[in-house]
Amino acid sequence: MNTHDITDYVYRDAVNGFFELPTAIARGLLPATLQPVEIHHGSSILTVTAFEFSDSAVGAYAEIALSIIVSPRVMAGEAMPRAAMYPFQVGTTTAASRKHGMEKWKLPHHPEDLTVAFDRAEHRVKVSASCNGRPILDLEVHHPGRVEWQEVEHTYQTFMHDARGTYLSPLVMRGAFMESEEELGRLTWHGHAFESRITADDIDTIPFREQWMRDGVESIHPIQTLEVLAGR
């Protein structure tokens, strides 16, 4: 892979909460070519991710992404990704970043600018997202004092889908990383039109896993078109 083909996004914070979601709902959000990963029978995984990008090809912006964790694609000669995800809804704070995400990465975006605020403390970060003054969600992630920050380089896979097919883009996250399963965080889902296919009653409000990355770079590889697989 030519390193000039990789697109870098410098971030101040990347915050992620993992929540249980009924598999029936997860399947309804996925194309037939992708399978959800279940944490236990009947329960799949919704991730709520918030980025504050300080530098990118389209400038500084914040982003909220909702994804379903799916089975990864195992590539010959490549390391197994840490996780694979299918973002089914994305929102950003600028028109330029929204256009960039749709055209370059084929990701579905909310058509209006969001307002995203990061409230940081030493061991906690709270992200609040709204649109036109109406709240969308509040995500709170905690860093237990006994959990050490680690400098990491993690590989993931992102899947996309449109009328022409299904796509895959590997990405690498570098930066200071914290992960906790102490269930200290919280999600408040306000029922905004940003994502109307999921209600507050569908989601556990306490994340079973919390992640927080700081002062790093997200490096996304070019999109690969995948062969059509048999649907479920």
Secondary structure, 3 states (H helix, E strand, C coil): CCHHHCEEEEEEEEEEEEEEEEHHHHHHHCCCCCCECEEECCEEEEEEEEEEEEECCCCCEEEEEEEEEECCCCCCCCCCCCEEEEEEEEEECCHHHHHHHHHHHCCCECCCCCEEEEEEECCEEEEEEEECCEEEEEEEEECCCCCCCEEEEEEEEEEEEECCEEEEEEEEEEEEEEEECCCCCEEEECCCHHHCCCCHHHCCCCCCEEEEEEEEEEEECCCEECCCCCCC
